[in-house]
Amino acid sequence: MSITYNNMIVTKVVTENDYYDTNKKKHIKYKKPKITKTKIYEGSPYCIGELYKTLDFLIEDNLEGYYHNAVLKVEFESEKVY
């Protein structure tokens, strides 16, 4: 028996609530948060170890420099195979 992980899609979501205006020299808030979605991975990991290594690499590679305004959304299908 094993568990498979198929059609995994990882999306980076960055939410910006404000920006710095150099002319006014202050932060200005957006009326609605600016949300940017980027698909960064699409594949089918073979096992839980490969799933972990893939997510670990993607987190280190894509979230560096984003402290609280970026997240990774992970979607996949899982099934038990005998």
Secondary structure, DSSP 8 states (H G I E B T S, - for coil): -EEEEEEEEEEEEEEEEEEEETTTTEEEEEEEEEEEEEEEEEE--SSHHHHHHHHHHHHHHHSTT-SSSEEEEEEEEEEEE-
